[in-house]
Amino acid sequence: MPIIDYQDIVDQLFNPDNVGSKNNEPELFDVYKGDVKSENNEDGIYTMILYKGTKILHALYPNKKINNHTKKGNKPLKYAKGKPQYTIDTNPFVVSIGVPYRDNKGKVFYSVEIFRDYDKKIEVALVRDHRKDGHFQLYEEELTKEFDQHSLRTEVDFLQFQDFTKVEKMIKKYDKENYN
């Protein structure tokens, strides 16, 4: 997942107390390492590498390997998450948000779909299998927030980068049980 609030993380790290001792190329880079509180990403220890004597960022990364696919048996999902889209129906007032999962040829095999029925005050999320038009439900909960077009657009844009690891594990398991 991309580091969305990188500017805040960089500001927290850029402190003389965070100058890292492990630096393989001290003549080229300054290394900072420290504990960071992040609004949109996972809190933890981050490493920042700047070009020597400048404030130009070379690299920024969390030290915790969240998506380490090198572990035995932990193969990545064979579908890529696509660009989220939404539609708004007015009668009944329902917002539908879809996040497609495509193969390497661009064909949609799965999609995560969220339906917000503002008349019934309920939100339902499911994963749709486009090969056999089947689905399995992720959750159903009471809808407590009011409709806001601006926040909806922001939320849909953010879904592109949001961590769907748990859902992707369910898709992977479902795919294996139904197609392998």
C-alpha positions as semicolon CSV with decimal commas, in nm:
position;residue;x (nm);y (nm);z (nm)
1;M;0,000;0,000;0,000
2;P;0,142;0,341;-0,086
3;I;0,233;0,577;0,194
4;I;-0,043;0,836;0,158
5;D;0,055;1,064;0,445
6;Y;0,427;1,053;0,364
7;Q;0,474;1,427;0,428
8;D;0,367;1,389;0,791
9;I;0,589;1,081;0,830
10;V;0,888;1,264;0,679
11;D;0,831;1,561;0,913
12;Q;0,830;1,327;1,214
13;L;1,148;1,149;1,101
14;F;1,348;1,462;1,012
15;N;1,493;1,505;1,358
16;P;1,859;1,480;1,473
17;D;1,749;1,219;1,730
18;N;1,646;0,988;1,443
19;V;1,977;0,985;1,252
20;G;2,039;0,617;1,184
21;S;2,365;0,447;1,268
22;K;2,338;0,186;0,989
23;N;2,435;0,363;0,668
24;N;2,617;0,168;0,395
25;E;2,694;0,481;0,192
26;P;2,740;0,774;0,434
27;E;2,916;0,982;0,168
28;L;2,598;0,975;-0,048
29;F;2,306;0,951;0,193
30;D;2,174;1,055;0,533
31;V;1,962;0,786;0,701
32;Y;1,688;0,856;0,955
33;K;1,503;0,588;1,146
34;G;1,234;0,635;1,406
35;D;0,896;0,553;1,551
36;V;0,612;0,723;1,364
37;K;0,242;0,777;1,434
38;S;0,054;0,768;1,105
39;E;-0,305;0,871;1,035
40;N;-0,360;0,661;0,721
41;N;-0,081;0,402;0,736
42;E;0,029;0,161;1,002
43;D;0,211;0,312;1,302
44;G;0,562;0,183;1,354
45;I;0,927;0,228;1,273
46;Y;1,006;0,390;0,938
47;T;1,335;0,449;0,758
48;M;1,396;0,759;0,549
49;I;1,695;0,805;0,321
50;L;1,788;1,157;0,204
51;Y;2,060;1,260;-0,038
52;K;2,360;1,375;0,166
53;G;2,328;1,730;0,300
54;T;1,989;1,794;0,133
55;K;1,623;1,750;0,211
56;I;1,568;1,554;-0,111
57;L;1,401;1,223;-0,038
58;H;1,556;0,911;-0,190
59;A;1,348;0,644;-0,012
60;L;1,089;0,607;0,263
61;Y;0,963;0,274;0,389
62;P;0,820;0,099;0,695
63;N;1,060;-0,144;0,862
64;K;0,783;-0,398;0,915
65;K;0,746;-0,613;0,605
66;I;0,365;-0,608;0,588
67;N;0,329;-0,772;0,248
68;N;0,626;-1,006;0,244
69;H;0,541;-1,270;-0,017
70;T;0,865;-1,459;0,031
71;K;0,723;-1,678;0,307
72;K;0,661;-2,035;0,198
73;G;0,303;-2,087;0,087
74;N;0,220;-1,716;0,086
75;K;0,176;-1,660;-0,287
76;P;0,022;-1,332;-0,396
77;L;-0,327;-1,313;-0,540
78;K;-0,318;-1,372;-0,916
79;Y;-0,556;-1,081;-0,979
80;A;-0,477;-0,710;-0,959
81;K;-0,701;-0,455;-0,792
82;G;-0,841;-0,206;-1,042
83;K;-0,972;0,149;-1,020
84;P;-1,280;0,179;-0,795
85;Q;-1,598;0,327;-0,939
86;Y;-1,936;0,422;-0,800
87;T;-2,292;0,485;-0,912
88;I;-2,578;0,665;-0,740
89;D;-2,942;0,558;-0,786
90;T;-3,207;0,793;-0,653
91;N;-3,513;0,569;-0,621
92;P;-3,437;0,403;-0,384
93;F;-3,138;0,612;-0,280
94;V;-2,851;0,360;-0,312
95;V;-2,480;0,418;-0,365
96;S;-2,293;0,126;-0,524
97;I;-1,914;0,115;-0,502
98;G;-1,717;-0,146;-0,698
99;V;-1,351;-0,244;-0,688
100;P;-1,261;-0,483;-0,973
101;Y;-0,998;-0,757;-0,961
102;R;-0,854;-0,832;-1,306
103;D;-0,621;-1,092;-1,451
104;N;-0,309;-0,999;-1,650
105;K;-0,520;-0,960;-1,967
106;G;-0,755;-0,707;-1,806
107;K;-1,055;-0,940;-1,765
108;V;-1,254;-0,888;-1,443
109;F;-1,284;-1,208;-1,241
110;Y;-1,393;-1,068;-0,903
111;S;-1,511;-0,741;-0,760
112;V;-1,561;-0,610;-0,410
113;E;-1,898;-0,435;-0,406
114;I;-2,038;-0,210;-0,136
115;F;-2,403;-0,110;-0,142
116;R;-2,526;0,174;0,078
117;D;-2,904;0,195;0,095
118;Y;-2,973;0,532;0,255
119;D;-3,351;0,470;0,262
120;K;-3,314;0,145;0,462
121;K;-3,002;0,275;0,646
122;I;-2,800;-0,038;0,571
123;E;-2,462;-0,110;0,412
124;V;-2,377;-0,448;0,260
125;A;-2,040;-0,556;0,119
126;L;-1,979;-0,864;-0,088
127;V;-1,733;-1,022;-0,327
128;R;-1,882;-1,103;-0,668
129;D;-1,752;-1,391;-0,879
130;H;-1,800;-1,271;-1,237
131;R;-1,742;-1,615;-1,392
132;K;-2,057;-1,767;-1,249
133;D;-2,229;-1,451;-1,124
134;G;-2,210;-1,579;-0,769
135;H;-2,106;-1,392;-0,457
136;F;-2,021;-1,423;-0,090
137;Q;-2,103;-1,161;0,168
138;L;-1,831;-0,983;0,364
139;Y;-2,053;-0,793;0,607
140;E;-2,386;-0,622;0,662
141;E;-2,415;-0,334;0,906
142;E;-2,630;-0,038;0,999
143;L;-2,554;0,273;0,796
144;T;-2,487;0,558;1,039
145;K;-2,335;0,826;0,816
146;E;-2,526;1,070;0,600
147;F;-2,467;1,093;0,226
148;D;-2,194;1,340;0,127
149;Q;-2,088;1,354;-0,239
150;H;-1,746;1,507;-0,162
151;S;-1,649;1,254;0,104
152;L;-1,778;0,970;-0,119
153;R;-1,545;1,075;-0,404
154;T;-1,250;1,096;-0,162
155;E;-1,334;0,758;-0,010
156;V;-1,365;0,591;-0,351
157;D;-1,030;0,737;-0,462
158;F;-0,868;0,611;-0,139
159;L;-1,002;0,256;-0,196
160;Q;-0,750;0,220;-0,479
161;F;-0,471;0,222;-0,220
162;Q;-0,646;0,076;0,083
163;D;-0,521;-0,252;0,228
164;F;-0,755;-0,531;0,113
165;T;-0,530;-0,815;0,240
166;K;-0,805;-0,989;0,439
167;V;-1,051;-0,974;0,149
168;E;-0,783;-1,088;-0,097
169;K;-0,711;-1,391;0,124
170;M;-1,083;-1,477;0,112
171;I;-1,083;-1,439;-0,268
172;K;-0,773;-1,657;-0,294
173;K;-0,932;-1,928;-0,077
174;Y;-1,261;-1,908;-0,268
175;D;-1,076;-1,920;-0,602
176;K;-0,880;-2,228;-0,494
177;E;-1,192;-2,408;-0,367
178;N;-1,398;-2,334;-0,680
179;Y;-1,150;-2,331;-0,970
180;N;-0,841;-2,539;-0,879
